[in-house]
Structures are given as C-alpha cells and as structure tokens.
Amino acid sequence: MSAENRQKEIAVIGGGIIGISSAVHLLRRGQSVTLITEAEKVSGASGRSLSWLNSAADRTLEYHALRMTGIDRYRTLYAQDNASHAWLRFDGGLFWGGEQAKSATLARHAYECAHGYASQLTGRATVNAVDERVASSAVSETALYNPGEGWVSLPHLADHLLAEFHHLGGKLIENAGKSAVITDSTGKATGVTMANGETLSADVVLVACGPQTPDVIAPLGVTIPNGSPLSMLVMTEPVEKSVKVVMNTPRVALRPNPGNTLALDHDWYESAITLNENGHYSIDEAVVNELVAEAANVLAGEPPLKAASWKIGLKPVPGDGEPVLGELREVPNCFVAFTHSGATLALIVGELLASEIISGEKHPMLATFRPERFNI
C-alpha cells in the first residue's frame, strides 16, 4: 500500500487557524486527525489578528508567491460559498504614511508594480473614489490603493472549517494545557503528551502553536528564533456605516468586521502593554481609547466610536520574518507551521502541509521556508 493510501494517525497541536486548516485538509484526504488546543479554539493569535489578506510592500519573491497563492484559495472559497461573504471580503486595501513619506510610498508602489501586484496611486484628492467613508482630510497627499486585497474574520472562518472537521470525523481536545511532542529512542515523533499526563500515539505530529511553537519544539533539540512582538486587537461597538477597505495608516490599522463593527490595531502602543503577576497582559484603557480616537479620525464625519473589547498577546513572527514550514530534519514525523502571515497563508499552508504529511514528498513552494535553515 502506498504512503498516499495508508491512513495515518495525525496529532495537530494548536487550535489556531493554521492548525484547524491543516486538520481539515488532512481529513479531506482520508486521514485520522486529533486536534489538540491549549485552551479554547482560536483563543490565541488567531483570535486577535487584523487578518488583512495581502502581499503588499517588500518581501522575497518566494514569500510573495506563497501569499498570492494563499489569497487565491480565499477567492476560491468566496466563489464557492455565498455564506462566507459576510466574513470574507475583497474590497481592497488603502495605505498611506506620514506627509514626509511620499518618496517611500512611491518606491513601494514601483516595487509592487514591478512584480505585477495590483497597486494604484491615490491620495487626499481622490481617495473618496476608493471609499467614500474615508476621511480625505486625514489622508496623505500620496497614498496607495491595492484593489485585490481583502480581509477575513478568523473566528468565523474557524467555525466554518470546524463544521467540516466534525462532519469528517475529526477529534477535538480542547483545554488540554501545554502539550509536548513524544519521541522514541531514534528521535522520531510518536505522539503527544498533554498537561494532565495523558498521552496520544500518532504517526505524525504537527506543531502549529503560533508564537509558542519554538518553545514546544525546543525540548526536541531544535532551535527556531522567535521574534514575536506583543500586539493588541480592539473590536468596536457597531457603527452606523462602516468602511469597505482595509486601512493601514500612520496611527491605526483597521478593517470592517461582521456586525458593522471595526477591528483595530497598530504597534505604537507596544511599550504600554504590561505583563501581570498572573501571567496575563494588560494595558491602560486610556491607550485603547486613544487608538479608537485615531480610528475615528480617519473615518468620514469622525463618527463616535467606542471599544467593545480588546485582546492582547504575542503576534507570531519567526526571527528572520519568513515562514517556518515543514518537517523537522532532526525529528522525523514532526512538522511545524510558524508564520506571521497566518491569516493570508492559512488555507494554502494547511493544503501544502497535508500533502507533504500524506505523500512524504516535499512541495517546492515551501523549499525556502524549511526549519533546518536555522540549524545548518
């Protein structure tokens, strides 16, 4: 029997969107899958992601190609499932820097155009042709509109995928605490042990724990540099009329969200986040309100906005900024998925890792993202 046809027992550690996507793709191809989450599903980085679907600005061509393929998979989902249209949209992205950043904006535009990324110049005088809900007075003289970009609500996507996960017979273990990979005397992964001491045998283990991924594999003797910064996502109360585009501005990034709410983030307040004695992160509510005020400033009419909730935690970013995907050379049958662009890459990474796990053949699109690049 070929490796492709033999059913494997696969354990996926991580209930974020990449773990869920990988689990579903494995189930679609006839594998037996157990998904293990430390807490509840999508309670980590996937639950506080701006989830802007894009491949804007400067990155390696290999990373750009992977991101563009990831966006393609979302477009396929959008075309096939009308229900997704409430939580998956392609109404474009709008970017501008400060008034002194015109040359950098023009250079970004030229770079994007050079490799075929849809990029249009706009600015204060013409931005309302892109979206009338944008406050033109807040926009720099020179800005960029990327019409092919979009956004997704990852909690809604997770629910959509998990419905299929359960239909296909996947097993979900929530609130398992911190799990560890079990290896045999030869160093091969053979299962997972959970916080309560319970063990689960598996032919293959996939570690997709967001910013905790390097810590989970470190006991196996494998080092992956971790550059994960602190981040916060704020959800507003409903607004009367929302913008359509994703907006990335000098003081706030925002996108629409189901229910006419807005999702907000940025990085200027990172130093204001503190770690409490109980291990939880917190921030002064005045800082949250300042971010909300920045959002109101870029919306036409400066509508009254109020924060409904906010979540704080680490944003997964590998040390060199590039995704880390594939089997650990030092630990056969143990795969990892660790990347900053979890939203954009979720569907394609799940698809490609499932293919590698089942067939044993490495996919060429992942060639530059192998974890062994840190252990040469």
DOBAFI-927462 format. One record per residue (C-alpha): x, y, z; residue number from 1; residue in three letters. Coordinates in nm, 2 decimals. Layout:
# DOBAFI-927462
r x=X; y=Y; z=Z; pos=NUM; code=ALA
...
# end
This chain:
# DOBAFI-927462
r x=0.00; y=0.00; z=0.00; pos=1; code=MET
r x=0.14; y=0.34; z=-0.09; pos=2; code=SER
r x=0.21; y=0.62; z=0.16; pos=3; code=ALA
r x=-0.07; y=0.82; z=-0.01; pos=4; code=GLU
r x=-0.33; y=0.55; z=0.05; pos=5; code=ASN
r x=-0.24; y=0.44; z=0.40; pos=6; code=ARG
r x=-0.44; y=0.61; z=0.67; pos=7; code=GLN
r x=-0.22; y=0.78; z=0.93; pos=8; code=LYS
r x=-0.30; y=0.88; z=1.29; pos=9; code=GLU
r x=-0.21; y=1.25; z=1.30; pos=10; code=ILE
r x=-0.20; y=1.48; z=1.60; pos=11; code=ALA
r x=-0.22; y=1.86; z=1.54; pos=12; code=VAL
r x=-0.11; y=2.07; z=1.84; pos=13; code=ILE
r x=-0.27; y=2.42; z=1.81; pos=14; code=GLY
r x=-0.63; y=2.54; z=1.78; pos=15; code=GLY
r x=-0.55; y=2.85; z=1.57; pos=16; code=GLY
r x=-0.64; y=2.89; z=1.21; pos=17; code=ILE
r x=-0.34; y=2.71; z=1.06; pos=18; code=ILE
r x=-0.39; y=2.41; z=1.29; pos=19; code=GLY
r x=-0.76; y=2.39; z=1.20; pos=20; code=ILE
r x=-0.69; y=2.44; z=0.83; pos=21; code=SER
r x=-0.43; y=2.17; z=0.83; pos=22; code=SER
r x=-0.65; y=1.93; z=1.02; pos=23; code=ALA
r x=-0.94; y=1.98; z=0.78; pos=24; code=VAL
r x=-0.71; y=1.93; z=0.47; pos=25; code=HIS
r x=-0.58; y=1.61; z=0.63; pos=26; code=LEU
r x=-0.93; y=1.48; z=0.69; pos=27; code=LEU
r x=-1.04; y=1.56; z=0.34; pos=28; code=ARG
r x=-0.77; y=1.32; z=0.22; pos=29; code=ARG
r x=-0.88; y=1.03; z=0.45; pos=30; code=GLY
r x=-0.65; y=1.07; z=0.75; pos=31; code=GLN
r x=-0.74; y=1.02; z=1.11; pos=32; code=SER
r x=-0.68; y=1.36; z=1.29; pos=33; code=VAL
r x=-0.69; y=1.47; z=1.65; pos=34; code=THR
r x=-0.67; y=1.85; z=1.71; pos=35; code=LEU
r x=-0.54; y=1.95; z=2.05; pos=36; code=ILE
r x=-0.57; y=2.30; z=2.18; pos=37; code=THR
r x=-0.41; y=2.45; z=2.49; pos=38; code=GLU
r x=-0.73; y=2.65; z=2.57; pos=39; code=ALA
r x=-1.03; y=2.71; z=2.36; pos=40; code=GLU
r x=-1.02; y=2.71; z=1.98; pos=41; code=LYS
r x=-0.89; y=3.04; z=1.82; pos=42; code=VAL
r x=-0.82; y=3.18; z=2.17; pos=43; code=SER
r x=-0.46; y=3.28; z=2.08; pos=44; code=GLY
r x=-0.31; y=3.48; z=1.80; pos=45; code=ALA
r x=-0.59; y=3.39; z=1.55; pos=46; code=SER
r x=-0.85; y=3.54; z=1.78; pos=47; code=GLY
r x=-0.67; y=3.88; z=1.78; pos=48; code=ARG
r x=-0.54; y=3.91; z=1.42; pos=49; code=SER
r x=-0.63; y=4.20; z=1.19; pos=50; code=LEU
r x=-0.63; y=3.93; z=0.93; pos=51; code=SER
r x=-0.56; y=4.15; z=0.63; pos=52; code=TRP
r x=-0.53; y=3.94; z=0.32; pos=53; code=LEU
r x=-0.24; y=4.08; z=0.12; pos=54; code=ASN
r x=0.11; y=4.06; z=-0.02; pos=55; code=SER
r x=0.19; y=4.43; z=-0.02; pos=56; code=ALA
r x=0.53; y=4.60; z=0.01; pos=57; code=ALA
r x=0.87; y=4.44; z=0.00; pos=58; code=ASP
r x=0.94; y=4.07; z=0.06; pos=59; code=ARG
r x=1.11; y=3.78; z=-0.11; pos=60; code=THR
r x=0.96; y=3.65; z=-0.43; pos=61; code=LEU
r x=0.91; y=3.31; z=-0.28; pos=62; code=GLU
r x=0.71; y=3.46; z=0.01; pos=63; code=TYR
r x=0.52; y=3.67; z=-0.23; pos=64; code=HIS
r x=0.43; y=3.37; z=-0.44; pos=65; code=ALA
r x=0.31; y=3.18; z=-0.14; pos=66; code=LEU
r x=0.10; y=3.47; z=-0.01; pos=67; code=ARG
r x=-0.06; y=3.52; z=-0.35; pos=68; code=MET
r x=-0.15; y=3.15; z=-0.37; pos=69; code=THR
r x=-0.30; y=3.19; z=-0.03; pos=70; code=GLY
r x=-0.52; y=3.47; z=-0.14; pos=71; code=ILE
r x=-0.62; y=3.26; z=-0.44; pos=72; code=ASP
r x=-0.75; y=2.99; z=-0.21; pos=73; code=ARG
r x=-0.96; y=3.25; z=-0.03; pos=74; code=TYR
r x=-1.10; y=3.37; z=-0.36; pos=75; code=ARG
r x=-1.20; y=3.01; z=-0.44; pos=76; code=THR
r x=-1.38; y=2.98; z=-0.10; pos=77; code=LEU
r x=-1.55; y=3.32; z=-0.17; pos=78; code=TYR
r x=-1.67; y=3.20; z=-0.51; pos=79; code=ALA
r x=-1.80; y=2.86; z=-0.38; pos=80; code=GLN
r x=-1.97; y=2.96; z=-0.06; pos=81; code=ASP
r x=-2.20; y=3.26; z=-0.05; pos=82; code=ASN
r x=-2.23; y=3.24; z=0.33; pos=83; code=ALA
r x=-1.87; y=3.34; z=0.36; pos=84; code=SER
r x=-1.93; y=3.68; z=0.21; pos=85; code=HIS
r x=-2.03; y=3.82; z=0.55; pos=86; code=ALA
r x=-1.69; y=3.74; z=0.70; pos=87; code=TRP
r x=-1.46; y=3.73; z=0.39; pos=88; code=LEU
r x=-1.44; y=4.03; z=0.16; pos=89; code=ARG
r x=-1.22; y=4.16; z=-0.12; pos=90; code=PHE
r x=-1.28; y=4.54; z=-0.13; pos=91; code=ASP
r x=-0.92; y=4.64; z=-0.14; pos=92; code=GLY
r x=-0.66; y=4.79; z=0.09; pos=93; code=GLY
r x=-0.56; y=5.15; z=0.15; pos=94; code=LEU
r x=-0.22; y=5.26; z=0.27; pos=95; code=PHE
r x=-0.05; y=5.59; z=0.35; pos=96; code=TRP
r x=0.24; y=5.71; z=0.55; pos=97; code=GLY
r x=0.31; y=6.05; z=0.70; pos=98; code=GLY
r x=0.35; y=6.36; z=0.49; pos=99; code=GLU
r x=0.72; y=6.31; z=0.49; pos=100; code=GLN
r x=0.69; y=5.95; z=0.35; pos=101; code=ALA
r x=0.59; y=6.04; z=-0.01; pos=102; code=LYS
r x=0.92; y=5.90; z=-0.16; pos=103; code=SER
r x=0.88; y=5.58; z=0.03; pos=104; code=ALA
r x=0.52; y=5.54; z=-0.08; pos=105; code=THR
r x=0.62; y=5.60; z=-0.44; pos=106; code=LEU
r x=0.90; y=5.34; z=-0.41; pos=107; code=ALA
r x=0.66; y=5.09; z=-0.26; pos=108; code=ARG
r x=0.42; y=5.15; z=-0.55; pos=109; code=HIS
r x=0.70; y=5.10; z=-0.80; pos=110; code=ALA
r x=0.81; y=4.78; z=-0.63; pos=111; code=TYR
r x=0.46; y=4.63; z=-0.62; pos=112; code=GLU
r x=0.40; y=4.72; z=-0.99; pos=113; code=CYS
r x=0.74; y=4.56; z=-1.08; pos=114; code=ALA
r x=0.61; y=4.21; z=-0.99; pos=115; code=HIS
r x=0.25; y=4.25; z=-1.11; pos=116; code=GLY
r x=0.09; y=4.33; z=-0.77; pos=117; code=TYR
r x=-0.22; y=4.55; z=-0.83; pos=118; code=ALA
r x=-0.12; y=4.89; z=-0.70; pos=119; code=SER
r x=-0.27; y=5.23; z=-0.77; pos=120; code=GLN
r x=-0.17; y=5.57; z=-0.66; pos=121; code=LEU
r x=-0.43; y=5.78; z=-0.49; pos=122; code=THR
r x=-0.43; y=6.04; z=-0.21; pos=123; code=GLY
r x=-0.62; y=6.31; z=-0.04; pos=124; code=ARG
r x=-0.77; y=6.45; z=-0.36; pos=125; code=ALA
r x=-0.90; y=6.12; z=-0.50; pos=126; code=THR
r x=-0.94; y=5.87; z=-0.21; pos=127; code=VAL
r x=-1.32; y=5.91; z=-0.18; pos=128; code=ASN
r x=-1.34; y=5.74; z=-0.52; pos=129; code=ALA
r x=-1.20; y=5.44; z=-0.35; pos=130; code=VAL
r x=-1.42; y=5.46; z=-0.04; pos=131; code=ASP
r x=-1.65; y=5.75; z=0.05; pos=132; code=GLU
r x=-1.63; y=5.66; z=0.42; pos=133; code=ARG
r x=-1.26; y=5.75; z=0.44; pos=134; code=VAL
r x=-1.18; y=6.10; z=0.58; pos=135; code=ALA
r x=-1.00; y=6.25; z=0.29; pos=136; code=SER
r x=-0.85; y=6.52; z=0.52; pos=137; code=SER
r x=-0.67; y=6.26; z=0.72; pos=138; code=ALA
r x=-0.51; y=6.10; z=0.41; pos=139; code=VAL
r x=-0.16; y=6.20; z=0.29; pos=140; code=SER
r x=-0.11; y=6.37; z=-0.04; pos=141; code=GLU
r x=0.02; y=6.04; z=-0.18; pos=142; code=THR
r x=-0.14; y=5.71; z=-0.09; pos=143; code=ALA
r x=-0.17; y=5.36; z=-0.23; pos=144; code=LEU
r x=-0.48; y=5.16; z=-0.31; pos=145; code=TYR
r x=-0.44; y=4.78; z=-0.36; pos=146; code=ASN
r x=-0.77; y=4.67; z=-0.52; pos=147; code=PRO
r x=-0.70; y=4.29; z=-0.49; pos=148; code=GLY
r x=-0.67; y=4.29; z=-0.11; pos=149; code=GLU
r x=-0.92; y=4.18; z=0.15; pos=150; code=GLY
r x=-0.99; y=4.06; z=0.50; pos=151; code=TRP
r x=-1.13; y=3.76; z=0.68; pos=152; code=VAL
r x=-1.27; y=3.72; z=1.03; pos=153; code=SER
r x=-1.07; y=3.42; z=1.15; pos=154; code=LEU
r x=-1.32; y=3.32; z=1.42; pos=155; code=PRO
r x=-1.59; y=3.29; z=1.16; pos=156; code=HIS
r x=-1.35; y=3.10; z=0.92; pos=157; code=LEU
r x=-1.26; y=2.87; z=1.21; pos=158; code=ALA
r x=-1.63; y=2.79; z=1.27; pos=159; code=ASP
r x=-1.68; y=2.72; z=0.90; pos=160; code=HIS
r x=-1.38; y=2.48; z=0.89; pos=161; code=LEU
r x=-1.46; y=2.31; z=1.22; pos=162; code=LEU
r x=-1.81; y=2.23; z=1.09; pos=163; code=ALA
r x=-1.64; y=2.03; z=0.82; pos=164; code=GLU
r x=-1.38; y=1.90; z=1.07; pos=165; code=PHE
r x=-1.65; y=1.74; z=1.28; pos=166; code=HIS
r x=-1.85; y=1.62; z=0.98; pos=167; code=HIS
r x=-1.54; y=1.43; z=0.85; pos=168; code=LEU
r x=-1.48; y=1.27; z=1.19; pos=169; code=GLY
r x=-1.21; y=1.48; z=1.34; pos=170; code=GLY
r x=-1.14; y=1.45; z=1.71; pos=171; code=LYS
r x=-1.11; y=1.78; z=1.91; pos=172; code=LEU
r x=-0.95; y=1.80; z=2.25; pos=173; code=ILE
r x=-0.99; y=2.15; z=2.40; pos=174; code=GLU
r x=-0.83; y=2.30; z=2.71; pos=175; code=ASN
r x=-0.56; y=2.04; z=2.71; pos=176; code=ALA
r x=-0.30; y=2.28; z=2.86; pos=177; code=GLY
r x=0.05; y=2.28; z=2.73; pos=178; code=LYS
r x=0.13; y=1.97; z=2.52; pos=179; code=SER
r x=0.47; y=1.82; z=2.43; pos=180; code=ALA
r x=0.59; y=1.60; z=2.14; pos=181; code=VAL
r x=0.68; y=1.24; z=2.23; pos=182; code=ILE
r x=0.98; y=1.08; z=2.06; pos=183; code=THR
r x=1.11; y=0.73; z=2.05; pos=184; code=ASP
r x=1.47; y=0.61; z=2.11; pos=185; code=SER
r x=1.56; y=0.70; z=1.75; pos=186; code=THR
r x=1.43; y=1.06; z=1.78; pos=187; code=GLY
r x=1.12; y=1.00; z=1.57; pos=188; code=LYS
r x=0.80; y=1.17; z=1.68; pos=189; code=ALA
r x=0.55; y=0.91; z=1.81; pos=190; code=THR
r x=0.28; y=1.12; z=1.98; pos=191; code=GLY
r x=0.18; y=1.39; z=2.22; pos=192; code=VAL
r x=0.16; y=1.42; z=2.60; pos=193; code=THR
r x=-0.09; y=1.67; z=2.75; pos=194; code=MET
r x=-0.07; y=1.87; z=3.06; pos=195; code=ALA
r x=-0.27; y=1.62; z=3.26; pos=196; code=ASN
r x=-0.02; y=1.34; z=3.17; pos=197; code=GLY
r x=-0.25; y=1.18; z=2.92; pos=198; code=GLU
r x=-0.07; y=1.06; z=2.61; pos=199; code=THR
r x=-0.18; y=1.02; z=2.25; pos=200; code=LEU
r x=0.00; y=0.80; z=2.00; pos=201; code=SER
r x=0.04; y=0.94; z=1.65; pos=202; code=ALA
r x=0.22; y=0.85; z=1.33; pos=203; code=ASP
r x=0.28; y=1.23; z=1.27; pos=204; code=VAL
r x=0.27; y=1.53; z=1.49; pos=205; code=VAL
r x=0.21; y=1.89; z=1.35; pos=206; code=LEU
r x=0.31; y=2.17; z=1.59; pos=207; code=VAL
r x=0.11; y=2.49; z=1.49; pos=208; code=ALA
r x=0.11; y=2.68; z=1.82; pos=209; code=CYS
r x=0.17; y=3.03; z=1.69; pos=210; code=GLY
r x=0.42; y=3.22; z=1.90; pos=211; code=PRO
r x=0.47; y=2.92; z=2.13; pos=212; code=GLN
r x=0.59; y=2.69; z=1.85; pos=213; code=THR
r x=0.96; y=2.75; z=1.92; pos=214; code=PRO
r x=0.91; y=2.67; z=2.29; pos=215; code=ASP
r x=0.72; y=2.34; z=2.20; pos=216; code=VAL
r x=1.00; y=2.21; z=1.98; pos=217; code=ILE
r x=1.29; y=2.34; z=2.18; pos=218; code=ALA
r x=1.30; y=2.03; z=2.41; pos=219; code=PRO
r x=1.35; y=1.82; z=2.09; pos=220; code=LEU
r x=1.68; y=2.00; z=2.04; pos=221; code=GLY
r x=1.56; y=2.22; z=1.75; pos=222; code=VAL
r x=1.60; y=2.60; z=1.77; pos=223; code=THR
r x=1.38; y=2.84; z=1.58; pos=224; code=ILE
r x=1.44; y=3.20; z=1.65; pos=225; code=PRO
r x=1.13; y=3.37; z=1.78; pos=226; code=ASN
r x=1.08; y=3.74; z=1.70; pos=227; code=GLY
r x=0.71; y=3.75; z=1.82; pos=228; code=SER
r x=0.62; y=4.10; z=1.94; pos=229; code=PRO
r x=0.33; y=4.20; z=2.17; pos=230; code=LEU
r x=0.01; y=4.31; z=1.99; pos=231; code=SER
r x=-0.35; y=4.41; z=2.06; pos=232; code=MET
r x=-0.67; y=4.39; z=1.86; pos=233; code=LEU
r x=-0.96; y=4.62; z=1.96; pos=234; code=VAL
r x=-1.31; y=4.55; z=1.85; pos=235; code=MET
r x=-1.55; y=4.84; z=1.84; pos=236; code=THR
r x=-1.92; y=4.86; z=1.91; pos=237; code=GLU
r x=-2.13; y=4.87; z=1.59; pos=238; code=PRO
r x=-2.11; y=5.17; z=1.37; pos=239; code=VAL
r x=-2.39; y=5.31; z=1.16; pos=240; code=GLU
r x=-2.20; y=5.27; z=0.83; pos=241; code=LYS
r x=-1.86; y=5.10; z=0.80; pos=242; code=SER
r x=-1.58; y=5.15; z=0.56; pos=243; code=VAL
r x=-1.52; y=4.88; z=0.29; pos=244; code=LYS
r x=-1.14; y=4.89; z=0.26; pos=245; code=VAL
r x=-0.88; y=4.77; z=0.50; pos=246; code=VAL
r x=-0.68; y=5.08; z=0.61; pos=247; code=MET
r x=-0.32; y=5.10; z=0.71; pos=248; code=ASN
r x=-0.23; y=5.45; z=0.83; pos=249; code=THR
r x=0.04; y=5.60; z=1.04; pos=250; code=PRO
r x=-0.15; y=5.57; z=1.37; pos=251; code=ARG
r x=-0.41; y=5.30; z=1.32; pos=252; code=VAL
r x=-0.48; y=4.99; z=1.10; pos=253; code=ALA
r x=-0.85; y=4.90; z=1.07; pos=254; code=LEU
r x=-1.08; y=4.67; z=0.88; pos=255; code=ARG
r x=-1.45; y=4.61; z=0.87; pos=256; code=PRO
r x=-1.59; y=4.32; z=1.07; pos=257; code=ASN
r x=-1.92; y=4.13; z=1.07; pos=258; code=PRO
r x=-2.20; y=4.31; z=1.25; pos=259; code=GLY
r x=-2.08; y=4.66; z=1.14; pos=260; code=ASN
r x=-1.81; y=4.66; z=1.39; pos=261; code=THR
r x=-1.44; y=4.75; z=1.33; pos=262; code=LEU
r x=-1.12; y=4.57; z=1.41; pos=263; code=ALA
r x=-0.83; y=4.80; z=1.51; pos=264; code=LEU
r x=-0.46; y=4.75; z=1.57; pos=265; code=ASP
r x=-0.12; y=4.92; z=1.53; pos=266; code=HIS
r x=0.22; y=4.90; z=1.70; pos=267; code=ASP
r x=0.29; y=5.24; z=1.86; pos=268; code=TRP
r x=0.15; y=5.14; z=2.20; pos=269; code=TYR
r x=0.35; y=4.81; z=2.24; pos=270; code=GLU
r x=0.56; y=4.96; z=2.52; pos=271; code=SER
r x=0.24; y=5.04; z=2.71; pos=272; code=ALA
r x=0.15; y=4.67; z=2.74; pos=273; code=ILE
r x=0.24; y=4.51; z=3.08; pos=274; code=THR
r x=0.27; y=4.16; z=3.20; pos=275; code=LEU
r x=0.08; y=4.10; z=3.53; pos=276; code=ASN
r x=0.19; y=3.86; z=3.80; pos=277; code=GLU
r x=-0.08; y=3.62; z=3.69; pos=278; code=ASN
r x=0.08; y=3.59; z=3.35; pos=279; code=GLY
r x=-0.18; y=3.80; z=3.17; pos=280; code=HIS
r x=-0.11; y=4.11; z=2.96; pos=281; code=TYR
r x=-0.29; y=4.44; z=3.03; pos=282; code=SER
r x=-0.30; y=4.80; z=2.90; pos=283; code=ILE
r x=-0.43; y=5.12; z=3.03; pos=284; code=ASP
r x=-0.78; y=5.18; z=2.89; pos=285; code=GLU
r x=-0.68; y=5.53; z=2.80; pos=286; code=ALA
r x=-0.44; y=5.38; z=2.55; pos=287; code=VAL
r x=-0.72; y=5.17; z=2.40; pos=288; code=VAL
r x=-0.94; y=5.49; z=2.38; pos=289; code=ASN
r x=-0.65; y=5.67; z=2.20; pos=290; code=GLU
r x=-0.64; y=5.40; z=1.94; pos=291; code=LEU
r x=-1.02; y=5.42; z=1.89; pos=292; code=VAL
r x=-0.99; y=5.80; z=1.86; pos=293; code=ALA
r x=-0.73; y=5.75; z=1.59; pos=294; code=GLU
r x=-0.97; y=5.53; z=1.40; pos=295; code=ALA
r x=-1.25; y=5.79; z=1.42; pos=296; code=ALA
r x=-1.01; y=6.05; z=1.28; pos=297; code=ASN
r x=-0.97; y=5.85; z=0.95; pos=298; code=VAL
r x=-1.34; y=5.79; z=0.90; pos=299; code=LEU
r x=-1.56; y=6.05; z=0.73; pos=300; code=ALA
r x=-1.75; y=6.26; z=0.98; pos=301; code=GLY
r x=-1.54; y=6.13; z=1.26; pos=302; code=GLU
r x=-1.82; y=5.90; z=1.39; pos=303; code=PRO
r x=-1.84; y=5.83; z=1.76; pos=304; code=PRO
r x=-1.65; y=5.50; z=1.82; pos=305; code=LEU
r x=-1.63; y=5.30; z=2.14; pos=306; code=LYS
r x=-1.42; y=4.99; z=2.22; pos=307; code=ALA
r x=-1.63; y=4.69; z=2.29; pos=308; code=ALA
r x=-1.34; y=4.46; z=2.37; pos=309; code=SER
r x=-0.97; y=4.41; z=2.33; pos=310; code=TRP
r x=-0.73; y=4.12; z=2.34; pos=311; code=LYS
r x=-0.35; y=4.13; z=2.39; pos=312; code=ILE
r x=-0.08; y=3.87; z=2.33; pos=313; code=GLY
r x=0.21; y=3.77; z=2.12; pos=314; code=LEU
r x=0.19; y=3.81; z=1.74; pos=315; code=LYS
r x=0.37; y=3.51; z=1.58; pos=316; code=PRO
r x=0.68; y=3.63; z=1.39; pos=317; code=VAL
r x=0.98; y=3.40; z=1.32; pos=318; code=PRO
r x=1.32; y=3.55; z=1.40; pos=319; code=GLY
r x=1.40; y=3.62; z=1.03; pos=320; code=ASP
r x=1.04; y=3.72; z=0.94; pos=321; code=GLY
r x=1.00; y=3.43; z=0.69; pos=322; code=GLU
r x=0.75; y=3.14; z=0.75; pos=323; code=PRO
r x=0.89; y=2.82; z=0.90; pos=324; code=VAL
r x=0.70; y=2.53; z=0.74; pos=325; code=LEU
r x=0.77; y=2.16; z=0.71; pos=326; code=GLY
r x=0.92; y=1.85; z=0.87; pos=327; code=GLU
r x=1.19; y=1.89; z=1.13; pos=328; code=LEU
r x=1.51; y=1.73; z=0.98; pos=329; code=ARG
r x=1.62; y=1.63; z=1.33; pos=330; code=GLU
r x=1.29; y=1.49; z=1.44; pos=331; code=VAL
r x=1.13; y=1.27; z=1.17; pos=332; code=PRO
r x=0.75; y=1.28; z=1.16; pos=333; code=ASN
r x=0.73; y=1.61; z=1.34; pos=334; code=CYS
r x=0.62; y=1.90; z=1.13; pos=335; code=PHE
r x=0.59; y=2.27; z=1.22; pos=336; code=VAL
r x=0.40; y=2.57; z=1.10; pos=337; code=ALA
r x=0.51; y=2.91; z=1.24; pos=338; code=PHE
r x=0.45; y=3.23; z=1.05; pos=339; code=THR
r x=0.35; y=3.59; z=1.08; pos=340; code=HIS
r x=0.10; y=3.58; z=0.79; pos=341; code=SER
r x=-0.12; y=3.32; z=0.94; pos=342; code=GLY
r x=-0.44; y=3.47; z=0.80; pos=343; code=ALA
r x=-0.32; y=3.51; z=0.45; pos=344; code=THR
r x=-0.15; y=3.17; z=0.45; pos=345; code=LEU
r x=-0.39; y=2.96; z=0.65; pos=346; code=ALA
r x=-0.57; y=2.78; z=0.37; pos=347; code=LEU
r x=-0.27; y=2.72; z=0.14; pos=348; code=ILE
r x=-0.03; y=2.62; z=0.43; pos=349; code=VAL
r x=-0.29; y=2.37; z=0.55; pos=350; code=GLY
r x=-0.32; y=2.23; z=0.20; pos=351; code=GLU
r x=0.05; y=2.20; z=0.13; pos=352; code=LEU
r x=0.15; y=2.06; z=0.47; pos=353; code=LEU
r x=-0.13; y=1.80; z=0.44; pos=354; code=ALA
r x=0.01; y=1.70; z=0.10; pos=355; code=SER
r x=0.36; y=1.66; z=0.24; pos=356; code=GLU
r x=0.25; y=1.47; z=0.55; pos=357; code=ILE
r x=0.05; y=1.22; z=0.34; pos=358; code=ILE
r x=0.27; y=1.17; z=0.04; pos=359; code=SER
r x=0.62; y=1.22; z=0.20; pos=360; code=GLY
r x=0.71; y=1.44; z=-0.09; pos=361; code=GLU
r x=0.83; y=1.80; z=-0.03; pos=362; code=LYS
r x=0.64; y=2.07; z=-0.21; pos=363; code=HIS
r x=0.87; y=2.31; z=-0.40; pos=364; code=PRO
r x=0.67; y=2.62; z=-0.28; pos=365; code=MET
r x=0.80; y=2.55; z=0.07; pos=366; code=LEU
r x=1.16; y=2.50; z=-0.02; pos=367; code=ALA
r x=1.29; y=2.82; z=0.12; pos=368; code=THR
r x=1.08; y=2.80; z=0.44; pos=369; code=PHE
r x=1.22; y=2.48; z=0.58; pos=370; code=ARG
r x=1.31; y=2.49; z=0.96; pos=371; code=PRO
r x=1.66; y=2.34; z=0.90; pos=372; code=GLU
r x=1.77; y=2.68; z=0.77; pos=373; code=ARG
r x=1.84; y=2.78; z=1.13; pos=374; code=PHE
r x=2.04; y=2.47; z=1.21; pos=375; code=ASN
r x=2.28; y=2.44; z=0.92; pos=376; code=ILE
# end
